[in-house]
Amino acid sequence: MQIEEGAKIIIQRWVRVRFWDRLLIVTDEAHMREAEALQHQALKATRSTNLLIVERSGKHAGVFFDEHPQAFQGYTAIIAATEYSLVTTKAAKTAIERGAKFLSLPLSTNTGQSMLSFDFLKMDVKKSKLMAQVIMKYIRSSSGMRVTTETGTDLRFGKRGRTPGFFNGVVKDGKGFSSASIEVYIPIEETKTEGVMILDGSLGYIGEAKEPTRILFSEGRVTDIEETPTGIRLKEYMESYQDPRIYIAGELGIGLNSYSRCVGECYIEDESAYGTFHVGLGRNIALGGTQEANGHFDLVVRNPDIYADNRKLMQSGKIIIPEPVFY
């Protein structure tokens, strides 16, 4: 798929830019090509389109938007087309609360290929919305979640007082904001995650888990990471945040994109792949949690069994709830 085709999907189907919109595209120097493609498509719908190029790059780019919560004031639509996600920042939360459309579009890949050219952008958003509604019906009425895998994962999550949501790219479906990651998300209680994860999918922004790696959680935090090559790489990455809050589990996500593959090539593709779940570490305030941190990233595991209380929602990565739910 060409970059322009991906940009067209985002502008027309996901953000649905209209002539009255005042659009801001936030980007960085590494992704000017994608930002210009998005702007080119947007100018077919509205004449009010601006670019904001952030100076900070990488995982620390979000710090500025925490320090300046009014950064998006005056715009009715914002596309955060930067290397790392900005959806959990205070500026994003402020924009969403005042009714602006906000799309988190983290463009990080590990191959040099533009994320706008990945085929997973073609996922049927109506199908993903239906799958999400089916799952969320049962999650809403539950007090906790459990995830297991045949490889040895056994994790329990608390969610009292927390409401699940979903992303499918379409900001209207997300009631004003969305992410390119097509998933159900739960802003879990920050002190309740317990158990063991056998990490065999991806390490968020830093690529594929080359070998299964054991990670222990206690009282909501990562307490131990196995000393495999993958584990050592993960430890070094987490230490680079220089923030102890990055070890706190703040999100349970369930991937719903059947076009996606979890192969470590693209952060968003990995975490949204159907047949995976992920634990989001660090900041979760925009998702409905209370956790501040210098960043947010996900650990992805394949082929889970997922339970809401005692009801099994997914078996070996496949949704097994029999009846559809319509609203």
N, C-alpha and C positions, 0 to 999 in steps of 0.2 A: 504494500500500500504506500502511496506517495504522501509526503508531509502535508500537502495542500488538502488531500482528501481527509486526513485526520483532523486538520484544522476546521474543515467544513462541518464535520460531525460535531465537533465541540461547540462551534458558534451557533449552528442551526438547530441541532437536536438537543444538546445538553443545556447550554446557557439560554438559548432561544433569544438572541439579541434582537431588540426591536428598535424602530427609528427614534423613539423617545429616550432610549437608554443612554446614560453617560457611562461609558465602559472604561475601566482601567485594567491594563494588562501589566502585571508585575513580573519582572524577569531579571535575569542577570546576564553578564557578558557572554557566558558560555552557551546561552540559549536564545540569542538574538534571532537566529534563523527560524526557530519555532514561533517566537513572539511576532515576528514580521508576517509569518504565514497566518497567524491568528488575526492580526490587525487587518491584513488584506481581505480576509473573509468577513470580518466585522464591518468594514467600510461599505460592504454591499447592503448592510442593513441600517447602519447608523453613521452619522458624520462626527459624532462625539466619541472619539477613541484616543486614549493617551497611553503612553508607555512609561513605566517607572522602573528604572534599572537600579537594583540594589547593589551596594558596594560590598557588603559582606557576602561571602559565598559559603557553600557547604552547609553543614548542620547548624551553624551559628547564625544563619541568616534570619531565623525567626526571632532572635533576641531583640532586634530593632523594633519589630512589630509588637513585641510585648511592652517595650518601653514607650511606644507611641500608639496607644489604642485608637487615636483619632486619625490614623494615617490614611484611611480610605474615605474620609469625610467628603461629601459632595458627589460621590459616584453611586449610581444605581446598580451597577454590575461590576464585579471584580473577578478576574481570572488570575490566580496565583501560579504563574508558569515559571517556577524556579526549580532549582535542583532538588531541594527538600520541601516537604509539605509545610504550608503555613496555616492549615485549617485549624490547628489547635492554639493559635496565638490570640492575644487579647484584641488585636486590631480586627482580626476576622470575627471574633465573637461580637465586638461592638458593631461592626457593619451588618452582621446578620440580625442583631437585635433591633436595629433601626429599619429593617426591611429590605436591605440591599441583597441582590443575588450574589452568591459567592461560590466559586468553583476552585477547589484545590487540585492543582494539576502538577504534581511533582514529576519532573522530567528526568530523574536519575536513571541511567542505564549503565551497564557494565561492558557494553560491546561497542560503543561508539555510534550505534544506530539510534536515530531519533525516536523517542517514544511515540511521537505522532504518526510514525509509520508502522507501528505494531498492529497486527490484525485484531487484537483483543478489543480495540475500540469499536469494532463492528457488532459487539454483543447486543442482542435484542433487549432494549431497556424495559419493554413491557413484560417480557418473560422473567427478567431478573426481579422486577417489582412484585410479580405474583409469587415467585419463590420466597422472597423476603417476607411478604405478608403471611404466608403459610407458617413460616418459622416463628415470626414475631408473635403470632397469636398465642403460642404456648409459652414463649419466654416471658411475656408480660405478666402472666399469672403465676410465675414460679418465684421461689425465694432464693434459688441458687442454681448453678450450672456445674456439670461435671464433664470432663473430656478424657477419654482413654484411647489408646492405640495398641495394636498388636505388638509394637516394638517396645512398649513399656511405659508410655506416657500415662499418668494418672493425676489429673489436676482438678481441684475444686475451687469454685469462684463464688463469692457472695454478690448479690445484686439487689438487696433490699433497698427500696426507695429509688432505684435506678430504672430508667426507661430505655428499651432498645430502639435503635433506629436503623436506617439502611442508606447506603449510597448506591446509585446506579449511573452517576454522571449527570443526571437531569436535576437541575436545581429546583424546579417546580415540585418534583416528587419528594425532594428533601426538605420541603417547606422553606425554601430560600437558600439552602446551601447543600453542596454535595462534593464528592471526591471522585476522581477517575477510578478509584478502587471500588469495584462492584461487590458489595458485601453487606451483611448484617453486622452491626456493631453493638456492643453492650458496654457502657461505662461502669465497669465492675467496681465494687467497694475496694478501696485502695489498701486495706489491711487484712483482707480475707483470703487471698490466693494461697493455696497450700498444695504441696505435692511435688511430683517429678515430671519434667518434660524431657522427652527424647527428641532433640532437635534434628530433623532429617530433611527439611525443606530449604529455607533460606534465612539469611541473617539480615533481613531488611536491605539497607542500602549497600551492604558490602558483599552481597552475592550468595552463592549456593553453599549449603552445608556439605562439605566434601565427605564427611563421615558422620554417622549418628553420634550425638554429643549429649550427655546428661546434664540437665540444669535443674537445680533444686530451688523451690520457692517455700518461704515460711513467713507467715504474718504479712503477706502481700509483697514481699521483696525477693529478688534473686539473692540467694545466700551462698550458692556454690556453682561453679561452672567446671565441668570435667576438663582435664588438661590434655585434650586432643588438639591437633593443629587447628581445627575449627574453633574449639573452645578458647585457645590462646588468642586467635584473631579476634574473637568476640570480646574477650576481656580487654584487649588493648583498645578496641573501638569504644567500648563503654567508658573506660577510664578517660578517653580523650574529651568527653563532655565536661569533665571536671565538676560534676554535680551528682551527689549521692542519690538524688531523687530519680535519676534515670534508671535505677534498679527496681523501681516500684512498678508493679503491674497495674495498669489503669484501664485496659480494654481487652475484651474478648471479641474477636472477629471471626466471621464465617464466610469464606469465599464463595461467590455465586457466579463467576464468569466462566462459562463453558468454553470460551475461546482462548482463555488464558492457560499458560503452562507455568509451572513452578520449577524453573531451571536456573535461576540466579542471574538472568540477563537483565531484568527490569524490576525494580522495587514494586511498582504498582501491579504489574502483571503477577508477580509471585504471590502477593498477599490477597489478590482477588480471585485466584484460581479456584474453580469449583473442585471440591474434594479436599480442601485444606481448611485448617483453622489457624489463627494467629493470636499471639498475646502481644498487645501494644504496651511498650514500656515508656515511662516518663509522663509528659504532659497529656492531660485528657479533659481540660476544662471546657473546650468547645463541644465535646461529645456529651456533656452532661455530668462530668465528674468534678472533683475538687482539687485535683493534683496539678500543681505548677512544676515546671522543670525547664531546663535549657533546651529540651528537644523531645522528640517522640519518634520511635521506630519499632518495627515489628519483627517477631520471631515466628517463622512459618513452619507448620508441621503437616505432613501428608496423612490422608486416609483415617480421619478420626471417627470415633463413636462419640456422639454428643447427646447429652441428656439435659433436659430442663426439669429439675427435681427428679422424679423417677420415670419420666416419659422420654423415650429415645426418639430424637429428631433426625439423627444421621447415623448411618452404619457404614463403616469402612469408606467414608467420604461421600456416601450417597444419601440424599434426602429420602426418608422412608415414610413420612407422614402421608396417609392414604388420601385424605380428602382435601380438595382445594378450598380456599377461603376467599370470599368476595366481599367487598365493602361498597 
